[in-house]
Amino acid sequence: MDEFTEALIERVRAARAALRAAAESTDVLGTRGALDELESALQLAREHGVEVPPIGDGSSGRVGS
């Protein structure tokens, strides 16, 4: 895996974690910003053909733990 792909996957994982944290808070604007970042990272991955691991694969963006 090249550096770009690794960095992009990490960006998605970080965005998932930020969204999870924001959603658990009462920060509506923070939640919206975190969602925007996640959508941006996922779009970039699609545009470059990067397969992002799904949520629940043990990544830092895992939900429910």
C-alpha positions as CSV (number, residue, x, y, z in Angstrom):
1,M,0.0,0.0,0.0
2,D,1.4,3.4,-1.0
3,E,1.7,6.4,1.3
4,F,-1.3,8.2,-0.3
5,T,-3.6,5.2,0.2
6,E,-2.4,4.7,3.8
7,A,-2.9,8.4,4.6
8,L,-6.4,8.4,3.0
9,I,-7.5,5.4,5.0
10,E,-6.2,7.0,8.2
11,R,-8.1,10.1,7.3
12,V,-11.3,8.1,7.0
13,R,-10.7,6.3,10.3
14,A,-10.0,9.6,12.0
15,A,-13.1,11.2,10.5
16,R,-15.2,8.2,11.7
17,A,-13.8,8.6,15.2
18,A,-14.4,12.3,15.2
19,L,-18.0,11.8,14.1
20,R,-18.6,9.2,16.8
21,A,-17.2,11.6,19.5
22,A,-19.2,14.6,18.2
23,A,-22.4,12.6,18.0
24,E,-22.0,11.5,21.6
25,S,-21.7,15.2,22.6
26,T,-24.2,18.0,22.4
27,D,-22.1,19.8,19.8
28,V,-24.4,20.0,16.7
29,L,-22.0,22.1,14.7
30,G,-19.1,19.8,15.6
31,T,-21.2,16.8,14.4
32,R,-22.0,18.6,11.1
33,G,-18.3,19.4,10.6
34,A,-17.2,15.8,11.4
35,L,-19.8,14.5,9.0
36,D,-18.6,16.8,6.3
37,E,-15.0,15.7,6.8
38,L,-16.1,12.0,6.6
39,E,-18.0,12.6,3.4
40,S,-15.1,14.4,1.9
41,A,-12.6,11.7,2.8
42,L,-14.9,9.0,1.5
43,Q,-15.5,10.9,-1.8
44,L,-11.7,11.3,-2.3
45,A,-11.3,7.5,-1.7
46,R,-13.9,6.7,-4.3
47,E,-12.3,9.1,-6.8
48,H,-9.0,7.4,-6.4
49,G,-10.2,3.8,-6.3
50,V,-9.2,3.3,-2.7
51,E,-11.1,0.6,-0.9
52,V,-11.7,1.8,2.7
53,P,-12.2,-0.9,5.4
54,P,-15.7,-1.1,6.6
55,I,-16.7,0.1,10.1
56,G,-16.3,-2.8,12.6
57,D,-13.1,-4.2,11.2
58,G,-11.1,-3.3,14.2
59,S,-10.1,0.1,12.9
60,S,-10.1,3.2,15.2
61,G,-13.3,4.3,13.5
62,R,-15.2,1.3,14.9
63,V,-18.7,1.9,16.2
64,G,-20.0,0.3,19.3
65,S,-16.9,-0.2,21.4
